[in-house]
Amino acid sequence: MVSENKKPVVLSGIRPTGDLHLGNYFGAIRYFVELQQQDNDCLFFVADLHTLTTAMEDHIDVDAASIEVVRWYLACGVDPDKAIIYRQSDILEIPMFALLLGMVTPEGELHRSTTYKEKVKDLEGKRKLVSFGLLAYPVLMAADILFCNADIVPVGEDQKQHLEIARQIARNYNRYFSNTHTIVEPKSHMLEPIRVPGLKGEGKMSKSVGGVDNVIFLNDSEKEIRRKVMSAQTDLGPEQGQPMSDAMKNIYKLLELCAPKEVYEDYLSKYQNVEQKFYGSLKKDLAEAIVKLVKPIQARYNSPECSPERVQKLLAENAEKVRPIAKRNLKKMLVDMRFNNLAENYDA
């Protein structure tokens, strides 16, 4: 049982801000599948409360989007018998954790967050609201991690600073309040830094950067995948003594991720030998590799095992597994922080 902490507790999640794509698969979900095979208690969640930190004005149907994320979790191989999959907002104690943990969070650390500064620049450029929710994103992330005393948090380079803030929050709580409850200081599990490139020649795979044609969505049809790949940006061909262009680096990275090793190495040899007029066949083979990758995922997604009804039932069942952990730890925190009346009357 996760609540007994006999095994390392691994926790990670994805925000439901749009259709999932190859970037989500290679950057996160594939690691979920690997981690559940190890000797861990795995908690994988949908970070729906985090959606409003940057996507409030996009009017996303958060509930529907959350269901879709879990359907893709299951379709990609996350096993509900090996991991607990839950929705963040189903655990109402998490926002309360965030409020209490905010009291021991250094305000300056939030303003110094590199991700915060980048998001502010992006939102202001789009004339969108920069909210307190965005500033306090690391505190809510800390609540996600610390409410269940997660031991290991798989993060990419962009989330490393946020995890360090969570570790500092844990230390501050333990310094000022720890009596009946000690918060575990989580360890980072650095993911292999995979940057899944887009199809437009620069930047990562993201529709906010280059539109929908910059992205291969997991639900793209075979025809759509082939169209996008065949229209992907390239250059005029290899040139002797010249480095590979950014556009071709992106194509080759996708080929390395999706195609068999021998196919990737064959085309890499062609480029290194300055062969000409092979980009067309390269793109065809890349498209074929992507189709082979996503086709079984799509088949599982459309099966009864990944139906919206099954996901709703799974989320309801798992909320009942996760809530007792959150309630028990929140009650201890309330006692430590001298909210004795609230702790006595809190149903844990």
C-alpha positions in Angstrom: 0.0 0.0 0.0 1.1 3.5 -0.8 0.0 4.7 2.6 2.5 2.4 4.3 5.4 3.9 2.4 7.2 0.5 2.3 8.3 1.2 -1.2 9.6 4.5 -2.7 6.6 6.6 -3.7 7.0 8.0 -7.2 4.7 10.8 -8.3 4.3 12.7 -11.6 1.5 14.2 -13.7 0.5 16.1 -16.8 -1.7 19.2 -17.2 -4.8 18.7 -19.4 -4.2 21.7 -21.6 -4.9 20.1 -25.0 -4.6 16.9 -27.1 -1.5 14.9 -26.2 1.3 14.5 -28.7 4.6 12.8 -29.3 6.3 15.3 -27.0 4.1 14.2 -24.1 4.6 10.5 -24.9 8.4 10.6 -25.1 8.9 13.3 -22.5 6.6 11.8 -19.8 4.3 8.9 -20.4 6.9 6.5 -21.6 8.8 7.1 -18.3 5.6 6.4 -16.4 5.4 3.0 -18.0 9.1 2.3 -17.2 8.8 3.4 -13.6 5.7 1.2 -12.9 7.8 -1.9 -13.8 10.2 -1.1 -11.0 9.8 -1.7 -7.3 7.9 1.6 -6.6 4.5 2.7 -5.5 3.5 4.9 -8.4 1.1 7.8 -8.3 0.3 9.3 -11.7 -2.2 12.2 -11.8 -3.9 14.7 -14.0 -2.9 18.1 -12.9 -6.2 19.8 -13.7 -5.9 22.6 -11.1 -2.6 23.7 -12.8 -4.4 24.2 -16.1 -5.7 27.6 -15.1 -2.3 28.9 -14.3 -1.7 29.6 -18.0 -4.7 28.4 -20.0 -7.6 30.2 -18.1 -8.5 32.3 -21.1 -8.5 29.3 -23.4 -11.8 28.2 -21.9 -10.7 24.5 -21.8 -13.3 22.0 -20.7 -11.1 20.8 -17.9 -13.2 17.8 -16.9 -13.4 16.5 -20.4 -9.7 17.2 -21.0 -8.8 15.4 -17.8 -10.7 12.3 -18.9 -8.8 12.4 -22.2 -5.4 12.5 -20.5 -6.3 9.4 -18.5 -7.5 7.6 -21.6 -4.2 8.2 -23.2 -2.3 7.2 -20.1 -4.0 3.8 -20.3 -3.6 3.5 -24.1 0.1 4.2 -23.8 0.6 1.4 -21.3 0.1 2.9 -17.8 -1.3 -0.1 -15.9 -3.9 0.7 -13.2 -2.9 -2.5 -11.5 0.6 -1.2 -11.1 0.0 2.5 -10.6 -2.7 4.7 -9.0 -4.1 7.2 -11.5 -6.1 10.0 -10.1 -7.3 13.5 -10.7 -5.8 16.4 -8.7 -9.0 18.2 -8.1 -10.6 15.0 -6.6 -8.3 15.4 -3.6 -9.7 18.6 -2.1 -7.0 18.5 0.6 -4.4 19.4 -2.0 -5.4 23.1 -2.2 -5.5 23.3 1.6 -1.9 21.8 1.6 -0.9 24.5 -0.9 -2.4 27.3 1.4 -0.6 26.0 4.5 2.7 25.3 2.6 2.5 28.8 1.2 3.1 30.1 4.7 6.6 28.7 4.7 7.4 29.5 1.1 10.0 32.3 0.5 8.2 34.8 -1.7 11.5 35.8 -3.5 12.0 32.2 -4.7 8.7 32.3 -6.6 9.6 35.6 -8.4 13.1 34.2 -9.3 11.7 31.1 -10.9 13.0 31.0 -14.5 9.9 29.3 -15.7 7.7 32.0 -14.2 9.7 34.7 -15.9 9.4 33.0 -19.2 5.7 32.4 -18.8 5.1 36.1 -17.8 6.9 37.2 -21.0 4.8 34.9 -23.1 1.5 35.8 -21.5 2.2 39.6 -21.6 3.2 39.3 -25.2 -0.3 37.7 -25.9 -2.0 40.3 -23.7 -3.1 37.6 -21.3 -3.6 37.8 -17.6 -0.6 37.0 -15.4 -2.2 35.6 -12.3 -1.2 34.8 -8.7 -1.9 31.2 -9.7 1.0 31.3 -12.1 3.3 32.9 -9.5 2.3 30.2 -6.9 2.5 27.3 -9.3 5.6 25.9 -7.5 3.6 25.9 -4.2 0.7 23.9 -5.7 3.3 21.6 -7.2 4.9 21.2 -3.8 1.5 20.4 -2.4 1.1 17.7 -5.1 4.3 16.1 -4.0 4.4 16.6 -0.2 0.8 15.7 0.6 1.6 12.0 0.1 5.3 12.3 1.1 6.5 11.3 -2.3 10.1 10.1 -2.3 10.9 10.4 -6.0 9.6 12.9 -8.5 10.6 12.4 -12.2 11.3 15.8 -13.7 12.8 17.3 -16.8 15.2 20.2 -16.8 12.4 22.8 -16.9 10.9 21.5 -13.6 14.1 21.0 -11.7 13.9 24.5 -10.1 10.3 23.9 -9.0 11.3 20.7 -7.4 14.1 22.5 -5.5 11.5 25.0 -4.2 9.4 22.0 -3.0 12.4 20.6 -1.2 13.0 24.0 0.5 9.3 24.2 1.5 9.7 20.7 3.1 12.7 21.8 5.0 11.1 25.0 6.2 8.0 23.2 7.4 10.1 20.6 9.2 12.1 23.4 10.8 9.2 25.5 12.0 6.4 23.0 12.7 7.4 19.3 12.5 6.1 17.5 15.5 3.5 14.9 14.7 4.2 15.1 11.0 7.5 15.2 9.2 7.5 16.0 5.5 9.8 13.9 3.3 12.2 15.9 1.3 11.6 14.5 -2.2 14.5 13.4 -4.4 14.6 14.3 -8.1 14.7 11.5 -10.7 16.2 13.4 -13.6 14.6 12.2 -16.8 16.8 11.7 -19.8 16.7 15.2 -21.4 14.6 14.4 -24.5 13.7 17.4 -26.5 11.0 16.2 -29.0 11.3 18.7 -31.9 8.5 20.1 -33.9 8.1 19.8 -37.7 8.6 23.4 -38.5 12.3 23.5 -38.3 12.9 25.0 -34.9 11.6 24.7 -31.3 10.0 21.9 -29.5 6.9 20.0 -30.6 4.2 22.5 -29.5 1.2 23.8 -31.3 1.6 27.2 -29.5 5.0 27.6 -31.2 4.2 26.5 -34.8 0.5 25.6 -35.0 -1.1 22.2 -35.4 1.2 21.3 -38.3 4.2 21.5 -36.0 2.8 18.6 -33.9 2.1 14.9 -34.3 -0.9 14.3 -32.0 -1.5 10.8 -30.6 -4.9 10.9 -32.2 -3.8 12.0 -35.7 -5.0 9.8 -38.5 -2.5 7.9 -40.6 -3.3 10.3 -43.5 -2.7 13.3 -41.3 0.6 12.0 -40.0 1.9 11.3 -43.5 0.8 14.8 -44.6 2.5 16.6 -41.7 5.7 14.6 -42.0 6.0 15.0 -45.8 5.5 18.8 -45.4 8.0 19.1 -42.6 10.8 21.6 -43.1 14.1 20.4 -44.5 17.0 22.1 -46.3 18.4 21.8 -49.8 20.6 18.8 -49.0 23.9 17.9 -47.2 26.9 20.0 -48.1 30.5 18.9 -47.7 32.1 20.4 -44.7 28.9 22.1 -43.5 27.1 21.2 -40.2 23.6 19.7 -40.3 20.9 22.4 -40.4 18.5 22.8 -37.4 15.6 21.6 -39.6 17.4 18.4 -40.4 18.5 17.9 -36.8 14.8 17.9 -35.9 14.0 15.4 -38.6 16.8 13.1 -37.5 15.9 13.4 -33.9 12.3 12.3 -34.6 13.7 9.4 -36.7 16.0 8.4 -33.8 13.0 8.4 -31.4 10.5 6.6 -33.6 12.3 4.4 -36.2 14.4 1.2 -35.8 18.0 1.9 -35.0 19.2 0.5 -38.3 16.9 2.8 -40.2 18.2 5.8 -38.3 21.8 4.8 -38.8 21.3 4.2 -42.5 20.0 7.7 -43.1 22.6 9.2 -40.9 25.2 7.6 -43.0 23.6 9.0 -46.1 23.8 12.5 -44.7 27.4 12.1 -43.5 28.4 10.8 -47.0 26.8 13.9 -48.5 24.4 11.8 -50.6 21.7 13.7 -52.4 17.9 13.4 -53.1 17.1 11.0 -50.2 14.9 13.3 -48.1 11.7 12.1 -49.7 12.4 8.5 -48.8 13.6 9.6 -45.3 10.3 11.4 -44.7 8.3 8.4 -45.9 10.1 6.1 -43.6 9.8 8.5 -40.7 6.0 8.8 -41.3 5.8 5.0 -41.5 7.6 4.6 -38.2 5.3 7.1 -36.5 2.3 5.4 -37.8 3.5 2.0 -36.5 4.2 3.7 -33.1 0.8 5.3 -32.6 -1.5 2.8 -34.4 -1.6 0.3 -31.4 -1.9 3.1 -29.0 -4.9 4.4 -30.9 -6.4 0.9 -31.0 -6.2 0.7 -27.2 -7.5 4.2 -26.8 -10.6 3.2 -28.7 -11.1 0.0 -26.8 -13.5 -0.5 -23.9 -10.5 -0.6 -21.5 -9.9 3.1 -22.2 -13.5 4.3 -22.5 -14.7 7.5 -20.8 -17.0 5.4 -18.6 -14.2 3.1 -17.5 -12.0 6.2 -16.8 -14.7 7.8 -14.7 -15.0 4.7 -12.6 -11.3 4.3 -12.2 -10.9 7.9 -11.1 -13.7 7.5 -8.6 -12.1 4.4 -7.2 -8.6 5.8 -7.0 -9.8 9.0 -5.3 -11.0 6.8 -2.5 -7.5 5.4 -2.2 -5.7 8.7 -2.3 -8.0 10.8 -0.1 -7.2 8.9 3.2 -3.5 9.6 2.7 -4.1 13.3 2.2 -6.6 13.5 5.1 -4.3 11.8 7.5 -1.3 13.9 6.7 -3.4 17.2 6.6 -4.7 16.5 10.1 -1.2 16.0 11.4 -0.2 19.3 9.7 -3.1 21.1 11.3 -2.0 19.8 14.7 1.6 20.9 14.1 0.5 24.3 13.0 -1.6 24.8 16.1 -5.0 24.7 14.3 -6.2 22.4 17.1 -9.9 23.2 16.8 -9.9 22.6 13.1 -7.9 19.4 13.5 -10.3 18.1 16.1 -13.3 18.7 13.9 -11.7 17.6 10.7 -13.0 14.3 9.5 -9.9 12.3 8.8 
